[in-house]
Amino acid sequence: MSEPLIVSVSGLRGIVGESLTAEVAARYALAFAATLPPGPIVVGRDGRESGPALLERIAEAIVAAGRDVIDCGIAATPTVGIVVRRERAAGGIQISASHNPARYNGMKLFAAEGRVLTKEAGSRVLARFQADEPAAAATRRGEIRRVDGTDEHVRLVTATVDVPRIRGLRPHVWIDSCHGAGSVGAKKLLETLGCRVTHVGEIPDGRFDHEPEPTATNLARLLPQIPASGADVGFFQDPDADRLAIATADGTYIGEEATLALCVARSLPNRTGPVVVNCSTSGMTAAIARSLGRDCTVSAVGEANVVDAMLGCGAAIGGEGNGGVIDPKVVLVRDSLVAMAIVLDAMCATDPVTPVRALAERLPRMAMHKTKVAVSPDLQGAKLAAALDGLAAAFSDATASRIDGLRLDWPDAWALVRASNTEPIVRIVAEAADPEAAEAICRRVAEKLFAG
């Protein structure tokens, strides 16, 4: 059976030619456009082979409806956000399926501020798309203008780090851009920083050499290339370049969870304001914030929720444990270029270059375990909420939060139980001082959740 189209308040995703066709994409774009104030709409894409046809059909639908289009071509997701803001556009569309396999594509929507849509704005788009309301008759045909936002993106990123010092030390960077949209911006950034570069997956053609999510399993074949190249650090972008995973000079994967923690440890001492993370992000970041006398605000899962919380508290920096760092000085979007620049800035704070392994070893020691459990169709909605209430009661020694599913906090550990929005499963994440303790928490939570 073909997989259904996944449509939510943040965008859509489907298999190209099956649940996601050019006409579906055009209809979704028009539903989005109908909710926007006057002004042009920015459209960009990652490197997937299906991208050009989808962008062409989306742009044609928008101009036929009387709206102007700013075409970014192949662009990282954060670059699209920067162009939306700089061009004072009404909104933006990034054509990408993020870390999903090549047969998928999707659309992510941006507000005029250059950030992903809020839940409320996304709900209006979703309702209009599902109602299949026809577009209003146009009195004019819009125009298409092409814009490259890469230089502006790199300029904003480099303004946040010590460029002369990095250029003076010339660190050697091995980077995999996963044949995605981040390759152009990454190359420009690393050149500007004076790095020596070994670049793989550089051509943004969507022909992935490995499964595109930057996990240890998917990257195992590439890790030995880092020491073979003599590089000081290994970086891995996902296809739309809003996430970054990191490996040491000897090819040891330190992962995505460490990305935000490394960036916070480097940036926070020089900034004012708290940190924001989502409730499934490693506690390393919160521990770093505490050590510096700063607050760490926890939001619901999802980039839009993190950004809402960052704006609400005037955060210095924020992000998610999937390797997504959000720097409000650059753009309110997860950004792999931001993460690379800050990590390189940290490595080049001393002469000679500090190994990224040494930086990672300074982070608080915590271990995370993740599992998922299939649930029956009848354990949904109110029944699942009641089961989570029972779970909170069963772990009365923990502080319980219902910000997103159920989060249980102990002095030295935490667990999150959260239903998937797209699958009949419950995800359980736990973090503790060592892997065995984290796995044990997941096991105890699963047993208690389904005990009744």
C-alpha positions in Angstrom: 0.0 0.0 0.0 1.1 3.5 -0.7 1.9 5.7 2.3 -0.6 8.5 2.9 0.3 12.1 2.6 1.4 13.5 6.0 -0.1 16.9 6.5 0.3 18.9 9.7 0.4 22.5 10.9 4.1 22.8 9.9 3.9 21.4 6.4 3.4 18.2 4.4 5.4 15.2 3.3 4.7 12.3 1.0 6.1 9.9 -1.6 6.6 11.8 -4.9 4.3 10.5 -7.7 2.1 8.7 -5.2 0.7 10.7 -2.2 2.6 13.8 -3.2 2.0 15.0 -6.8 2.7 18.4 -8.3 -1.0 19.2 -8.2 -1.2 18.4 -4.5 1.8 20.6 -3.9 0.3 23.5 -5.9 -3.0 23.2 -4.1 -1.2 23.3 -0.7 0.8 26.3 -1.8 -2.4 28.2 -2.8 -4.0 27.3 0.5 -0.9 28.9 2.2 -0.9 31.9 -0.1 -4.6 32.6 0.7 -3.8 33.0 4.4 -1.0 35.6 3.8 -1.0 39.4 3.6 0.0 41.0 0.3 3.5 40.6 -0.8 5.8 38.1 -2.7 6.3 34.5 -1.6 9.8 33.0 -1.4 10.2 29.4 -2.7 13.3 27.3 -2.4 14.2 23.6 -2.5 16.8 21.1 -1.4 18.7 19.0 -3.9 16.2 16.2 -4.4 15.6 15.1 -8.0 11.9 15.7 -7.6 12.5 19.3 -6.5 12.7 21.2 -9.8 9.3 19.9 -11.1 7.6 20.7 -7.8 9.2 24.2 -7.6 8.1 24.9 -11.1 4.5 23.9 -10.5 4.3 25.6 -7.2 5.7 28.9 -8.6 3.3 28.7 -11.6 0.3 28.2 -9.3 1.3 31.2 -7.2 1.9 33.6 -10.1 -1.3 32.5 -11.8 -3.1 33.5 -8.6 -1.6 37.0 -9.0 1.2 36.7 -6.4 4.9 37.4 -7.1 7.5 34.6 -6.4 11.1 35.0 -5.3 12.8 31.8 -6.4 15.8 30.9 -4.3 16.5 27.7 -6.3 18.6 25.2 -4.3 18.9 26.8 -0.8 19.3 25.6 2.8 16.2 25.9 4.9 17.6 28.6 7.1 18.7 30.5 3.9 15.1 30.6 2.8 14.1 32.1 6.1 16.8 34.8 5.7 15.5 35.6 2.2 11.9 35.9 3.4 12.9 38.4 6.1 15.4 40.4 3.9 13.0 40.7 1.0 10.1 41.6 3.3 8.1 38.7 1.7 4.7 37.7 2.9 5.9 34.2 3.6 8.0 31.4 2.2 8.0 27.7 1.1 10.9 25.3 1.4 10.5 22.2 -0.8 12.2 19.5 1.2 11.6 16.2 3.0 14.4 16.9 5.4 16.1 13.7 6.5 13.6 11.3 4.8 14.7 9.0 2.0 15.0 10.1 -1.6 11.6 9.0 -2.7 10.0 11.6 -0.4 9.6 15.3 -0.7 7.6 17.8 1.2 6.9 21.5 2.0 7.8 23.6 5.0 6.1 27.0 5.5 7.6 30.3 6.7 6.1 33.4 8.2 7.1 36.9 7.2 9.5 37.0 10.1 11.6 34.3 8.4 10.6 31.6 10.9 8.5 28.5 10.5 4.8 29.1 10.9 3.2 29.1 14.4 0.7 26.4 15.2 -2.1 28.8 14.8 -1.0 30.0 11.4 -0.4 26.5 10.3 -3.8 25.4 11.4 -5.4 28.0 9.1 -3.4 26.7 6.1 -4.3 23.1 7.0 -8.0 23.9 7.3 -8.1 25.6 4.0 -6.2 22.8 2.3 -8.5 20.2 3.7 -11.6 22.2 2.6 -10.1 22.4 -0.9 -11.3 26.0 -1.2 -10.7 27.4 -4.7 -8.3 30.3 -5.1 -9.7 33.8 -5.6 -9.7 35.0 -9.2 -6.6 37.0 -10.0 -6.7 40.4 -11.6 -3.0 40.1 -12.7 -0.4 37.5 -13.3 2.5 37.6 -10.8 6.2 37.7 -11.7 9.1 35.4 -10.8 12.4 36.9 -9.6 15.4 34.8 -8.7 17.5 35.6 -5.6 20.5 33.8 -4.1 20.6 34.3 -0.3 23.8 32.4 0.4 26.1 35.4 0.7 23.8 37.1 3.2 23.4 33.9 5.2 27.2 33.5 5.4 27.7 37.1 6.3 25.2 36.9 9.2 26.8 33.7 10.5 30.4 34.9 10.3 29.4 38.1 12.2 28.9 35.9 15.3 32.4 34.4 15.5 36.1 35.4 15.5 36.8 35.1 11.8 40.5 36.3 11.9 41.4 33.9 14.6 39.8 30.9 12.8 41.5 32.0 9.5 44.8 32.2 11.4 44.6 28.6 12.6 43.1 27.2 9.4 41.4 24.1 10.9 40.9 21.2 8.5 37.2 20.3 8.1 35.9 17.1 6.7 32.2 17.6 5.7 29.5 15.5 4.2 26.7 17.7 2.7 24.6 14.6 1.8 24.1 15.8 -1.8 21.8 18.4 -0.3 21.1 22.1 -0.2 23.7 22.9 2.4 26.6 22.2 0.2 26.7 25.7 -1.4 26.5 27.6 1.9 28.9 25.2 3.7 31.5 25.7 1.0 31.2 29.5 1.1 31.2 29.6 4.9 34.3 27.4 5.3 36.1 29.3 2.6 35.3 32.6 4.3 36.7 31.1 7.6 39.9 30.1 5.9 39.4 26.4 6.6 41.1 23.5 4.7 38.2 21.4 3.5 37.6 17.9 2.4 34.1 17.9 1.0 32.0 14.8 0.2 28.4 14.7 -1.0 29.0 18.1 -2.4 26.9 18.0 -5.5 23.3 19.0 -4.5 21.6 16.4 -6.7 19.7 14.4 -4.1 21.5 11.2 -5.0 22.2 10.2 -1.4 25.2 8.0 -0.8 23.6 6.8 2.5 20.3 7.2 4.3 20.1 10.9 4.8 19.4 11.2 8.5 22.8 11.9 10.2 22.7 9.1 12.7 25.7 6.9 13.8 24.3 3.9 11.9 23.7 5.7 8.7 27.2 7.4 8.8 29.3 4.4 9.8 30.8 3.9 6.4 31.9 7.5 6.2 33.4 7.9 9.6 36.8 6.3 8.7 37.3 8.9 6.0 37.8 11.6 8.6 41.1 10.3 10.1 42.2 9.2 6.6 41.9 12.9 5.5 43.8 14.2 8.4 40.9 16.5 9.4 40.4 18.1 12.8 36.7 17.6 12.8 33.9 15.9 10.8 30.6 17.6 10.1 27.5 16.0 8.7 24.6 18.0 7.3 21.1 16.7 6.5 19.7 17.3 3.0 18.1 20.7 3.8 21.0 21.8 6.1 19.0 22.6 9.3 20.8 19.9 11.3 24.4 19.1 12.0 26.0 16.0 13.5 29.7 16.0 14.5 32.5 13.5 14.7 36.0 13.7 16.1 39.3 13.7 14.2 39.6 9.9 14.8 36.2 9.3 13.3 34.2 8.9 16.5 30.6 10.0 16.2 29.7 12.3 19.0 26.3 12.8 17.4 23.5 15.4 17.1 22.7 15.7 20.8 26.1 17.2 21.5 25.8 19.8 18.7 23.5 22.2 20.7 25.4 21.6 23.9 28.7 22.5 22.3 27.3 25.7 20.8 25.6 26.7 24.0 28.8 26.2 26.0 30.7 28.4 23.6 28.1 31.2 23.0 26.3 31.6 26.3 29.1 33.2 28.3 29.2 36.1 25.8 25.5 36.7 25.5 22.6 37.8 27.7 19.4 35.8 28.1 18.3 32.3 28.8 18.4 29.1 26.6 15.5 27.3 25.1 15.4 23.5 24.3 12.5 21.2 23.6 11.5 18.6 26.1 13.3 15.7 24.3 16.6 17.4 24.1 19.6 16.2 26.2 19.9 17.7 29.7 23.5 18.6 28.8 22.4 22.0 27.6 20.3 22.7 30.8 23.3 21.7 32.9 25.6 24.1 31.1 23.1 26.9 31.5 22.8 26.2 35.2 26.6 26.2 35.6 26.6 29.7 34.1 23.7 30.9 36.2 21.3 31.0 33.3 17.8 29.7 33.0 16.9 26.9 30.5 13.3 27.0 29.3 11.8 23.8 28.0 9.2 23.8 25.2 7.1 21.2 23.5 8.7 19.3 20.7 8.8 21.1 17.3 10.8 23.9 15.9 7.9 26.3 16.0 7.4 25.7 19.7 11.1 26.3 20.4 11.0 29.6 18.5 7.8 30.7 20.3 9.5 30.1 23.6 12.7 31.9 22.5 10.7 34.9 21.5 8.8 34.8 24.7 11.8 34.9 27.0 14.3 36.7 24.9 16.6 33.7 24.5 20.3 34.1 23.7 20.3 30.8 21.8 18.1 27.7 21.5 17.5 24.6 19.5 16.7 20.9 19.6 18.7 17.7 20.2 18.5 16.6 16.6 21.5 18.8 15.8 19.4 21.9 15.2 20.9 25.1 16.6 18.8 28.4 16.4 20.7 31.7 16.7 18.4 34.7 16.8 21.3 36.9 15.6 21.2 35.0 12.3 17.7 33.6 11.8 15.0 32.0 13.8 15.5 28.7 12.0 17.6 25.6 12.9 20.9 26.1 11.0 23.8 23.8 10.4 26.0 26.7 9.2 25.5 28.4 12.6 26.5 25.2 14.4 29.6 24.7 12.3 30.8 28.3 12.8 30.3 28.2 16.6 32.0 24.8 17.0 35.0 26.0 14.9 35.1 29.2 17.0 35.4 27.0 20.1 38.1 24.8 18.6 40.1 27.9 17.6 39.8 29.6 20.9 43.3 28.2 21.7 46.5 27.8 19.7 46.9 25.0 18.6 43.4 24.0 17.6 41.5 22.3 20.5 40.4 18.8 19.3 36.6 18.6 19.2 37.0 15.4 21.3 38.4 17.6 24.1 35.4 20.0 23.8 33.0 17.1 23.9 34.7 15.6 27.0 34.0 18.8 28.9 30.3 18.5 28.4 28.2 17.1 31.3 28.2 13.3 31.2 24.8 11.9 30.4 23.5 8.9 28.4 20.3 8.8 26.4 18.2 5.8 25.4 15.2 5.9 23.0 12.6 3.3 22.3 9.2 3.1 20.7 6.2 0.9 21.5 3.4 0.0 19.2 0.0 0.9 20.6 -3.5 -0.5 19.7 -5.9 1.9 18.0 -8.1 2.0 21.1 -5.2 3.5 23.1 -5.5 7.0 21.7 -6.8 10.4 22.7 -8.5 10.4 26.1 -7.5 6.8 26.9 -3.8 7.6 26.3 -4.1 10.8 28.3 -5.6 8.7 31.2 -2.7 6.2 30.8 -0.2 9.0 31.1 -2.0 10.3 34.2 -1.6 6.8 35.7 2.0 6.7 34.7 2.7 10.0 36.5 1.0 8.6 39.6 3.2 5.5 39.4 6.3 7.6 39.4 5.3 9.9 42.2 9.0 10.5 43.1 9.4 12.4 39.8 8.3 15.9 38.9 5.7 15.5 36.1 5.0 17.9 33.2 2.4 17.6 30.5 3.9 20.2 28.2 4.1 17.5 25.5 3.0 14.0 26.3 4.4 13.3 29.8 7.8 14.3 31.0 9.2 12.9 34.3 12.1 14.6 36.0 14.3 13.2 38.7 17.4 15.0 40.2 19.8 13.0 38.0 17.6 11.7 35.1 14.4 12.3 33.1 12.0 10.5 30.8 9.6 11.6 28.1 6.6 9.6 26.9 5.0 11.0 23.8 2.6 9.7 21.2 3.7 9.9 17.5 1.7 12.3 15.4 2.1 10.1 12.3 2.3 6.5 13.5 0.4 4.3 16.0 3.3 4.3 18.4 4.4 5.8 21.7 8.0 7.1 21.8 9.9 6.8 25.1 13.1 8.7 25.7 15.2 8.6 28.9 18.5 10.2 29.9 20.6 9.3 33.0 24.2 9.1 34.2 25.0 6.0 32.2 23.4 3.9 29.3 22.3 1.1 31.6 20.3 3.4 33.8 18.7 5.2 30.9 17.7 1.9 29.3 16.3 0.7 32.6 14.1 3.8 32.9 12.7 3.3 29.5 11.9 -0.3 30.3 10.2 0.6 33.6 8.2 3.3 32.0 7.0 1.0 29.2 6.0 -1.7 31.7 4.0 0.8 33.9 2.4 2.4 30.9 0.9 -0.8 29.6 0.4 -2.5 33.0 -3.3 -1.7 33.0 
